[in-house]
């Protein structure tokens, strides 16, 4: 079973947070982990933004008419 890219990004972000919270991480390693975390965060945000747009386009009202609906409603 393959893990979807969003889940993979979130899982790696959790791992990075755990590593950064440790006392034995030196500065260079912490900066490398931080930079990797930023890349995964950006990727996850892009995927969520894309999914939000798809959800907004697919929502239907009770009569079956497609309509654009903001997710905050």
C-alpha positions as CSV (number, residue, x, y, z in Angstrom):
1,X,0.0,0.0,0.0
2,X,1.4,3.4,-1.0
3,X,1.0,6.4,1.2
4,X,-0.4,9.5,-0.5
5,X,1.9,12.5,-0.9
6,X,0.0,14.7,1.6
7,X,0.2,12.0,4.3
8,X,3.9,11.5,3.5
9,X,4.5,15.2,3.9
10,X,2.6,15.4,7.2
11,X,4.3,12.3,8.6
12,X,7.8,13.6,7.8
13,X,6.9,17.0,9.3
14,X,6.0,15.2,12.6
15,X,9.3,13.3,12.5
16,X,11.2,16.5,11.9
17,X,9.4,18.2,14.9
18,X,10.3,15.3,17.1
19,X,13.9,15.4,16.0
20,X,14.1,19.2,16.5
21,X,12.7,18.9,20.1
22,X,15.6,16.6,21.1
23,X,18.5,18.0,23.1
24,X,21.2,16.3,21.1
25,X,20.6,18.1,17.7
26,X,23.5,20.3,16.7
27,X,22.9,23.6,14.9
28,X,23.8,22.5,11.4
29,X,21.5,19.4,11.7
30,X,18.7,21.6,13.1
31,X,19.0,24.0,10.2
32,X,19.0,21.2,7.7
33,X,15.9,19.7,9.3
34,X,14.2,23.1,9.4
35,X,14.8,23.7,5.7
36,X,13.4,20.2,4.9
37,X,10.4,20.9,7.1
38,X,9.7,24.1,5.2
39,X,9.8,22.2,1.9
40,X,7.3,19.6,3.2
41,X,5.1,22.3,4.7
42,X,5.0,24.2,1.4
43,X,4.1,20.9,-0.5
44,X,1.4,20.0,2.0
45,X,-0.1,23.5,1.8
46,X,-0.2,23.4,-2.0
47,X,-2.0,20.0,-2.0
48,X,-4.5,21.2,0.5
49,X,-5.2,24.4,-1.5
50,X,-5.7,22.2,-4.6
51,X,-8.1,19.9,-2.7
52,X,-10.1,22.8,-1.4
53,X,-10.6,24.1,-4.9
54,X,-11.8,20.7,-6.1
55,X,-14.2,20.4,-3.2
56,X,-15.7,23.9,-3.9
57,X,-16.3,22.9,-7.5
58,X,-18.1,19.6,-6.7
59,X,-20.6,20.6,-4.0
60,X,-24.2,20.2,-5.1
61,X,-27.3,21.7,-3.6
62,X,-30.4,19.5,-2.8
63,X,-31.9,19.8,-6.3
64,X,-28.7,18.4,-7.9
65,X,-27.5,21.7,-9.3
66,X,-23.8,22.1,-9.1
67,X,-22.9,25.3,-7.3
68,X,-19.7,26.9,-6.0
69,X,-19.7,27.0,-2.2
70,X,-17.0,28.4,0.0
71,X,-15.8,25.8,2.6
72,X,-16.1,28.3,5.4
73,X,-19.9,28.4,5.0
